[in-house]
């Protein structure tokens, strides 16, 4: 069983780009700022006009993290231990994600990571992050 994230008209472009292996965040043409998670108006200038999507480099650093040793949902029972982290993208926004590609105990705050993508169920692809080996 897979846990599929919320999908709405607002978040549709985010998930479509992820399926293509691209990490995007929203961008405001009025104030030229970016943010995540998706919102119907710019959180900086409150404009609703000219909101689009901008591709990110996929580079970032671990801002904070925790190793999950007890599954909080049956769908994750075979995945423990795993790392849940907030990654700060090189361009600024932070996002909640999983860290993969290394032992959970090796993940550290400040560690450089890069985006990678995994299909989890029915065409839904999630961005994860891994060390840039």
Secondary structure by P-SEA (a helix, b strand, c coil): ccccccccccaaaaaaaaaacbbbbbbbcccccccccccccccccccccbbbbbbccccccccbbbbbcccccccccccccbbbbbcccccbbbbbbbbcccccccccccbbbbbbbbbccccbbbbbbbccc
